[in-house]
Amino acid sequence: MVNDILIEAKDLSVYFPVTKGIIRQRRIAEIKAVDAVSFFIRRGETLGLVGESGCGKTTLGRTLMQLIRPSSGEVFFEGENLCRLKEDELRPIRQRMQIIFQDPFDSLDPRMSAGEIVAEPLRVHQKIKGKRLREQVGELFKVVGLDPAMSGRYPHQFSGGQRQRLGIARAIAIRPKFIVCDEPISALDVSIQAQIINLLEDLQTEFNLTYLFIAHDLSVVRHISHRVAVMYLGKIVEIADRDALYRSAKHPYTIALLSAVPIPDPYVESTRERIILKGEPPSPMALPPGCNFHPRCPIGVEVCQREIPLLREVEENHWVACHLV
Amino acid sequence: MSLLQVKNLKTYFYTDDGVLKAVDEISYNLREGETLGLVGESGCGKSVSALSLLRLIPYPPGRIMGGEAIFEGKDLLKISEEEIRHIRGNKIAMVFQEPMTSLNPVLTIGFQIGEALELHRGFDRKGARQEVIRLLRMVGIPDAERRIDDYPHQFSGGMRQRVMIAMALSCNPKLLIADEPTTAVDVTIQAQLLEVIKELTSRLGTAVILITHNLGVVARYVNRMAVMYAGRIVEIGPSKEIYRQPRHPYTIGLLASVPRLDQPRKARLIPIEGQPPDLIHLPPGCPFVPRCIHRMDRCFTERPELREVGPDHRIACWVDIHSV
C-alpha cells in the first residue's frame, strides 16, 4: 500500500457564484469554497480533513465524488480523470465511491424500512433480488452490528447510533473502495461515538477501504487517521503524517486549533497555556489579500498581507502553506 | 453559602407513547459564585432540569411533578407567576445553545438589551443606551457604539452569542444558566466565549450552571460537576476529584471512551456498549444496568440512591468500584 495512490486532487477549485436580482440574476461575487487544493490518498489509508465550519471541507469531499463539479482542476480516481467524464460515464465509478453523512436522521428515507434502505444500492447497482438480496442484507446488518431481525423497522425506530450503523451498511453494501465520511460522529452521543469509530476501523481492515474522514474534532481525527490535512477558508494550510502533525504542527492556525481543544482533565487544563485566536474567520466572499489567515495570525509579518503562501514540503511528507515556516 | 438548593426535582412529559421521566428526582446544592457543570448525553435531563428551575417547561406535555428549588429563601417552583417573572432574566439569566432562536430578528440588539435594563433596572432610554454600549464592550464586541444599532442577522454566530452573554449579565444576575453555550460554534470561537463567561462571572461573582456534553469544557471551567444519566444524577462532586477518580461505571466509561490529545494514541477506543436509555421504558432498578459491566443482581431490581464515597463526592451505584 506504500505508494499506491487511490485518489488524487490536482489544483482543485470550486467557486460558487453569488447572484443578485430575481429575474435577471447578476453575478456580484464568488465564494471560493475550495481554492487550488492538491492532495492524494493512498489505498487503504485514512486521510483526516479538519477545519472549522465553512472552511470548505464538506464541499471538497463532495467534489472528489463529483457530486459537485469543480470550477477547475482535476480528480484522478484509480488513474482516471473524473472531471472529464459525463454523468452517465460516472455511474459505474460511483459504485466504487460512497459517502456517509453526519446526520443519519436526514440522510435516510423515513418511509423506507431499514432492510429496504440497505437493499436499495444492491438492487439498483448490482441487480440482486429475491432470496439472495435478503441474505446479503442480513449479512450486512450483522457486519455493522445490527440485529437482522430489525430490518422491518423504520429509521425513526432506531437510536442515533443505530441509524448511523444503517447509513454505514448502505454505504458498504456494494463494496466501494473509497468512502467519504462527512462528520460521521458529530451528531452522536459521546458514549456512542467510540462504537462507530471502532466499527469504521474494523470495516477498513476487513474490506481494505480508503477513507476521507471529515471532522472538526481533532482528538477523534488523530485516533482514526494515518495522515491529516488542515483547511482554512478553502485552502489546505498543512498536511502531514498524523504523528508529525500532532507532535510538531507548523502552521500557526494548526497550532492554535490544537491548543483550543480542551483536554478532559482538570489538572492538565489548570497548567496548560492556550493560544486564544483573536477575531473570527473573514467572510469567504471578501477574503483578505495575501494569506487568508493573516488577520488572525499571532505571528504574521508584512509579507503575509501581500503574498499568498504556497503549500511547500518543509520536511519529508510535511507540507505547510506559511511564509514563516 | 448556598445560593440554590434543589431537592427531589421531578419533571415528566406526557407523550402518546407513555410518561417520559425527563428529570427523575434530582437534588443538588449550588454555592454562591460557584460554577457547577451539568454533564450528560442528549436526553439525560440536563437542560430540562435547568428549565424547570425557571418554570419554562411547556405544559402540556411537560409538567413539574414535585420537589423544590430554594433560591434566596424562596421556592422557585411554588412562588407566583408574577414573582418568577421578576427572577427570570433578572436574578437568574440564561444563555442558550442557538442565539438566533432567542433573539428577535426584527429588533436591534440595542433595543433588545436596553428593554431589560429599563424594565428591571429602572434606566431611562438614554441611560440604557450607554449601559448597553458598556455591556457590549465588556463581552468583547468591537465597535460597540456602531453595532448597537445592528440587527441579530448582521452578527456572526460567535458575536451573537456574545450579545446573549451581554444580555444575560445586564441585570447582574446571581445565577447564570448556560445551556450548551458553545455547541453551535467552532473550537477557536468556543475558547473565546468560554473565556469571556469565565472572566466576567468570576469578576461579577455570578454563580454558573454550565450544561454541556463536552468533557473537556467541564474540565477547564467547572469547580463541581454532576453527571446525569436517564433523568438522574449518577455522580456528583468536585470535578478534580471526579476526573482523577471517577466512581460511577457510567462516568468511568465516558471518560475512558474519548480519545485524548495529551495522551499517546490508543490502538483502539473503549466504548460504552449498548444504546442510550429509552426514557419511557426504564428498567425498575438502575437505569444504566443494561450497559453496565459491573452489574449485580440487585442492580436490576433496586434503584440506587446517591451515597457518599469521598469528601463531597457522591454516586448512585450499588457497586463499589474499588472492591471490584
Interface residues (C-beta under 8 A of the other chain):
Chain A: E52 S53 S159 G160 G161 Q162 D189 V190 S191 I192 Q193 A194 Q195 I197 N198 E201 H216 L218 S219 V220 R222 H223 R242 Y246 A256 L257 L258 A260 V261 P262 I263 P264 D265 P266 Y267 V268 E269 R274 I276 L277 E280
Chain B: E41 S42 S156 G158 M159 D186 V187 T188 I189 Q190 A191 Q192 E195 H213 N214 L215 G216 V217 V218 A219 R220 S239 K240 Y243 R244 G253 L254 L255 S257 V258 P259 R260 L261 D262 R265 K266 R268 L269 I270 P271 I272 E273 Q275 P276 R291
